[in-house]
Amino acid sequence: MRLVVLLLAVSASLSPVGSPVGSSVGSSVGSSVARARSRDSSLAALAVAVRARIALVPGADVAVYYRGARGDTLAIAADSSFHAASTMKLAVMIRLFRDVDAGRLALDRAVPVRNAFTSIADGSTFATDPKDDSDSSLYARVGSDVPVRTLLTLMIQRSSNLATNTLIALVGAARVDSTDRALGAPTMRVLRGVEDGPAFARGLNNTVTARDLATLLDAVQHDRAASPASCAAMRDVLLGQEFNTEIPAGLPPGTRVAHKTGQITGILHDAAIVYPARSAPYLLVVLTRGIQDERVAQHLIADLSRLVYTHHEARFIR
């Protein structure tokens, strides 16, 4: 019921503005002013609704970044730094495809899978734990060679930690980190792979902001992250995401979403390019922490997704 009230508030703010009367030039200027006022009003209403929904979860720390194709932008704590969880795997994928474009790597190249990695904290060896990994299939292939393409797909679509660490060992965390900055995500940090316990204990963590993740997704969407062919391939991989209980859950069934999720205890994220059936694509990133019940966080992100979608469609379809 509370979400219905919020949606009604957003919808009410999006009623058409009457056409101004006057000369053709004056009419054009007046229409532009009216449209700008209407946009500003609808964005303000969306911001109120988003903040109100977040406030329904006590203790939740949430960042939201939305960018529509007509210049609509909503940024709430968009520059606040969060533990990246698995969203940093998006940056690893970009680095991989840039290496493919440069001829340094082939997607069909088979690389050895060894569940033994070096901690950046103290040089000790650690392994990923199948019980903490959302994909268990790759563990049966430890000791064998697996194509980069397969590892990439598992890293994004099933968020495989073992595949991620194998690929980071291949391309280097420092190179992933520098790629983020080159693409305009200066505060995102990719220091290491996942499940590096000694590094975690020392606070050496991968971090992201909502704005930085949106910047990377925008580069993928507009063929700036790598070659056009590689960006198209990245979008296809992201569209195959198997975990769809956050941003996609707030959208009409069948809506195409190219996205990457991230989850550890008390943290749940989703970063997406949304492709509505009747309007232009838009970017939406929601980062959350401080919510111990994952289902509560999932419902929150889905509701925020629904609010943004309602605003976006009203702006495009009049």
Secondary structure, DSSP 8 states (H G I E B T S, - for coil): -HHHHHHHHHHHTT-------S-HHHHHHHHHHHHHHHHHHHHHHHHHHHHHHHHTSTT-EEEEEEE-TTS-EEEESTT--EE-GGGGHHHHHHHHHHHHHTTS--TT-EEE--S-EE-TTTS-EE---GGG-S--GGGGGTTSEEEHHHHHHHHHHS--HHHHHHHHHHH-HHHHHHHHHHTT-TT-B--S-S--HHHHHTT---EE-HHHHHHHHHHHHTT-SS-HHHHHHHHHHHHT-S--SSGGGGS-TT-EEEEEEEEETTEEEEEEEEE-SSS--EEEEEEEES---HHHHHHHHHHHHHHHHHHHHHHH--
